[in-house]
Amino acid sequence: MANVRCPMCSEINTPDAGTCVACGARLKPVRSRSAQAPDPTPKDDQGDDAGEDWLSSLRLGDNDQESAREKKTPVEPSSPEPAPTTGSPDWLSRIRERARMETDESTDQSESEAEDPDWMKDLRDGTDFPARFDAPVETDSVTGTDLPDSAESSSDLLSRLPGAVEEPQLDDWLRSYPDQIFSPTNPTPDESPSEAFQPQSDQQLGTPAQDSQGEGEEEWINKLSAWQTGSTNEPRELESLPDWMNDELAAPSSPAGEADSPGWINGEEKEPSIQPEEDQISGWLRDVPSETAPDEPADLPDWLSSAPDTAADQTAGARDTAGSASSGDGSLPDWFSSFDTPDTQDALENGQKLSSDAAGSEKSYNDLPDWLEEESQPETLSAQDPVEDPAAWEPAAAEPLSAGPANEEPPGDLPQDNFDWLSQLDEKGDEELVQGESAPSEQPVEPISAQPFSAEESPEWLRDFASQAPAAGDAVPPLIGMEESEVAQPGDEIDRSFTSVELPDWLSEESSSSDAASVSAKASEPASEELTRADLPEWVKEMRPIESVIPGEPASAETNQHVEKAGPLAGLRGVLPAEEQISRYRKPPVYSAKLRVSEKQRSQSSLLDSIVTQESQPLLIVPERSHAPRVIARILVALLFLVVLAGLRAFPLGLQPSPMLTPPELRDMFNQIDRATSQSAPVLLAVDYEPGRSGEMYYASSPVIEHLMAKNARIVVLSTVPTGPALAQRLLVDSARDLNEKTNQIYDLGVQTLNLGYLPGGTISLLEFAQLPSRAAPASLEGNFDIWNQSFLQDVKDLTGFSQVIVLTDSAETGRAWVEQVQPLMGNIPLYMVTSAQAAPLLMPYVQSQQINGMVNGLLGGVIYGQWRQVDTPAGIYWESYQVGILLAVLLMLIGGLYSVIVALTKRKGKAGA
Amino acid sequence: MDITFLLELGGLFLTLVILLYLIFGDNALFRLVTYSFIGVAAGYVAVLVIFQVLLPRLSILVVSQEPLLVIIGLIQIILGLMLFLKLWNRTSFLGALPMAMLVGIGAAVTVGGSVFGTLFGQIGGTIGLFDMQKGGDPLMRLLEGSFVLVGTISTLAYFQFNVRSKSPLPEQEAKIRRAPILEVLAVIGQGFIGITLGAMFAGVFTAAVTALIERIGAFFDFASRYIY
């Protein structure tokens, strides 16, 4: 059995599930009371039979039928229909007669439309059926959530029926119904299908009726309500009921008279929880026609009057089923919706599609008043007791396909044609329909949801229903025109059978579009040219691949458009192009395996190879020599010098004789200084050495300074280095002290000396000082700005104002600056240098060139200068240490050199031996 | 206690710390003494410049009655302030002018002094060695002059690196050598340069030994003065 789809949430449930596993909604319809007490009267779900039954029952007033109907009166909303009764009422025959008269008189369509109720007019004007038929209907196979649409379609169908019901009269007897029954739940077109239709909801069963039928329907429904009320509680209101209803009410009521009343009437009193709309709708669908028709035959539509009398008996039994189907719609009376479409008839006959038709074609029950058309073959339909009301829970998904064409047929055609298609259908024979083979050109659209509910998968009750259908039903030609009937093609049916399969979105879209295209294409084809599609068993259909039913061919088939041009297969499409491949075969070229590399590339590759090779080779780590020997050697040398020099200082040996050398530059200097007197011009003494060389410079310059002090020469001190003035001051002090110690001569530094301080600007300032000393050094170190006006420097305007210039420097650059900047401006003024031993070699060329007139070179120069003065000088004290230290240094250098030579020779011998 | 004693004692301590460099190499005490000397020298220079250079010149600018001195003094002050603005990045460009003046004037003075004081002086001195009229043994003067001349020429020839390549081989592969005479003179000049550098090294070493002797003598002087 196929799975059952939940009418509420569309959830797929197992066939044996009673309620939905997702939402808990009831999947199977509730059995009516008649199920426990089968009515001996043959019943069928065909609306025509049911309609005839209840019409006849109303007419004859058969108490047995009434009692049987009472038993079938639905307690629950899902099965509100009472059991149909058999027999054709008189009023129905009168209606038919009148219909024939009206047909014969060729009543104008406009007149008939004027008599139609508004809801029928609205439905008649509807022209959207073809569109809805073409589009795939997303209808649940069980619930038929598309029921509002079917209601509309059925309304349209009804509207096309000429003279169906006279509006004023219907309004009269419906107006007696209380307003609260219909008004609260009057649905709007905007409501969703799920909201507008719930199979087991009484509220929504009645709402479509209001929409479609309009005021006229409300009017006669109100009347019916008034009659019901009067029959139960207020008899005085019976006066307002129609005569035929009064007659009916006046008849002796059976014990089941209360049960004979519609379920909705009973429900008002007994079951207030049930929505009154459903009861009322089902009530008037069941009872009203049977009671109103005799009194008002002129109000019945023509089509009703044109129906054969025999149909009333046949359709009475199927009224329950039809009424249940219409209850889902709610917009049509049960006797309207109970009439099945030709599709349904086919399905009933085939027995295979019955279950699906009943499940998914609730629209067909509502839309097509097939019971009228089926009156031509009422005998074939075997009324069956609707123990179960499949229409109560089965949707009418595919019914619009069959109902649509009927809407497009001109309303006046039906009466005029006098149901010729019924006769045509009879002529074609019942066998064709019974076999389930529907001609593509004639058979209307198969229900969309018919396929998922095959006979094997349908419920048991449905299979029973289907098994009985072929014997009872007869093929009913469609009310719809040929054009719409052609829309429903077997191929379309096959395609739609897979709509229950959950396909991807893209596939479903493509399928839907291709469906529409194929339907439209097939609709344009003449029916005679179509081939009858083979009828495959259901199990074979289920085994078919989905590609066989999905429209469109595989892309590969479209793309393979190769046409063979030669050979025996010339002209064929899709042949493998083996010949071309063979012709394209060639012997592969032979390429040389030797690599052609240019010299540049070869050199680059070798370079890269060498680089890579070097990277892969580990680097040789040369062990570093220890620094200990060097440190030890340095410490030993230092200690050696300290010990030797200190020892010689502490314990002079007297082994070193005084220097006997008489450098010429020193002799000239000594002679020049020796000629200086206190009356001569002052001596400019430039102290330009760093404090670090103050010891050496002291030993070298102290004999010269003492000599000047001994001669009482005026000394003007100047310095081009910042520390010069301080060093000069200390030099003067020490020299004056030494002079005082040696000769007891007092040299007044405050009177005989003048410290001009620091001369900023370096060598640049020397040029300025050489040109204008008073501007370069305007003040003394003490801050005296009047030094150049005092007697000390009164005669000094430039460098020629000094008697001699003595520069004390430890830097060759400073001495060269004096020579370069000052000496050219000194004229005949001698320039002497007292330098450090490290600057003497670089200044000696200036001495050789006579640019420097005399120079005292370090400690040696001081010692020599002291010897010439024949006084002890500090340089003389350290002379021995100096000499020993120099010899020690020379000795160490020689030892070091010899050690290096020995080590080098040893390594060379070692390498040679290795 | 005489301040001189403290000063001499401090001097001895600093001297011993410096001598530790001979044993331990660069150490913290050596750095401490070195940094102390630099700091003291910088402070002394700052004080000296302020009181010896700036204030006297400003006082001269104030008290001077000569407009020229005032103008010169103002220019000096302005240039000094502009040079002072080099401390900040945003105003450092203002110090470019005095710096350019210092560098330009200093280069001009140095070049002029080198040309006239050293180049011409040394040329004249070398030529003067051949003056036979000066006293002394003419032969010895000639030898001395010739020796000095050869030494000068050979040293200058050693610094002659301009040669002409006549080899067809590329410069990387061809062995470029100076002219034979220049090569000979260069070798002779290399000898003279070596002797000069040796003399300079000897002078430096001698100066260092003299300083060491002076420091050792300071110990003995301090000891003889305050201990013995």
Chai-1 contact restraints between the chains, C-beta under 6 A:
chainA,res_idxA,chainB,res_idxB,connection_type,confidence,min_distance_angstrom,max_distance_angstrom,comment,restraint_id
A,I635,B,I23,contact,1.0,0.0,6.0,A-B,restraint_1
A,A638,B,L22,contact,1.0,0.0,6.0,A-B,restraint_2
A,L645,B,I213,contact,1.0,0.0,6.0,A-B,restraint_3
A,L645,B,I216,contact,1.0,0.0,6.0,A-B,restraint_4
A,A646,B,I216,contact,1.0,0.0,6.0,A-B,restraint_5
A,R649,B,I216,contact,1.0,0.0,6.0,A-B,restraint_6
A,R649,B,G217,contact,1.0,0.0,6.0,A-B,restraint_7
A,R649,B,F220,contact,1.0,0.0,6.0,A-B,restraint_8
A,G695,B,A211,contact,1.0,0.0,6.0,A-B,restraint_9
A,G695,B,E214,contact,1.0,0.0,6.0,A-B,restraint_10
A,E696,B,A207,contact,1.0,0.0,6.0,A-B,restraint_11
A,E696,B,T210,contact,1.0,0.0,6.0,A-B,restraint_12
A,E696,B,A211,contact,1.0,0.0,6.0,A-B,restraint_13
A,P722,B,V45,contact,1.0,0.0,6.0,A-B,restraint_14
A,P722,B,L48,contact,1.0,0.0,6.0,A-B,restraint_15
A,G757,B,Q52,contact,1.0,0.0,6.0,A-B,restraint_16
A,Y758,B,L48,contact,1.0,0.0,6.0,A-B,restraint_17
A,Y758,B,Q52,contact,1.0,0.0,6.0,A-B,restraint_18
A,P760,B,V53,contact,1.0,0.0,6.0,A-B,restraint_19
A,I764,B,G106,contact,1.0,0.0,6.0,A-B,restraint_20
A,I764,B,V109,contact,1.0,0.0,6.0,A-B,restraint_21
A,L767,B,V109,contact,1.0,0.0,6.0,A-B,restraint_22
A,P778,B,I60,contact,1.0,0.0,6.0,A-B,restraint_23
A,A779,B,P56,contact,1.0,0.0,6.0,A-B,restraint_24
A,V819,B,G117,contact,1.0,0.0,6.0,A-B,restraint_25
A,E820,B,G113,contact,1.0,0.0,6.0,A-B,restraint_26
A,E820,B,S114,contact,1.0,0.0,6.0,A-B,restraint_27
A,E820,B,G117,contact,1.0,0.0,6.0,A-B,restraint_28
A,E820,B,T118,contact,1.0,0.0,6.0,A-B,restraint_29
A,Q821,B,G113,contact,1.0,0.0,6.0,A-B,restraint_30
A,S836,B,A207,contact,1.0,0.0,6.0,A-B,restraint_31
A,A837,B,G203,contact,1.0,0.0,6.0,A-B,restraint_32
A,A837,B,T206,contact,1.0,0.0,6.0,A-B,restraint_33
A,A837,B,A207,contact,1.0,0.0,6.0,A-B,restraint_34
A,Q838,B,G203,contact,1.0,0.0,6.0,A-B,restraint_35
A,Q838,B,V204,contact,1.0,0.0,6.0,A-B,restraint_36
A,Q838,B,A207,contact,1.0,0.0,6.0,A-B,restraint_37
A,A840,B,G203,contact,1.0,0.0,6.0,A-B,restraint_38
A,P841,B,A199,contact,1.0,0.0,6.0,A-B,restraint_39
A,P841,B,M200,contact,1.0,0.0,6.0,A-B,restraint_40
A,P841,B,G203,contact,1.0,0.0,6.0,A-B,restraint_41
A,P845,B,Q122,contact,1.0,0.0,6.0,A-B,restraint_42
A,Q848,B,G125,contact,1.0,0.0,6.0,A-B,restraint_43
A,S849,B,G121,contact,1.0,0.0,6.0,A-B,restraint_44
A,S849,B,Q122,contact,1.0,0.0,6.0,A-B,restraint_45
A,S849,B,G125,contact,1.0,0.0,6.0,A-B,restraint_46
A,Q851,B,G121,contact,1.0,0.0,6.0,A-B,restraint_47
A,L859,B,T210,contact,1.0,0.0,6.0,A-B,restraint_48
A,Y878,B,I213,contact,1.0,0.0,6.0,A-B,restraint_49
A,Y878,B,G217,contact,1.0,0.0,6.0,A-B,restraint_50
A,S881,B,I213,contact,1.0,0.0,6.0,A-B,restraint_51
A,Y882,B,I213,contact,1.0,0.0,6.0,A-B,restraint_52
A,G885,B,V209,contact,1.0,0.0,6.0,A-B,restraint_53
A,A889,B,F205,contact,1.0,0.0,6.0,A-B,restraint_54
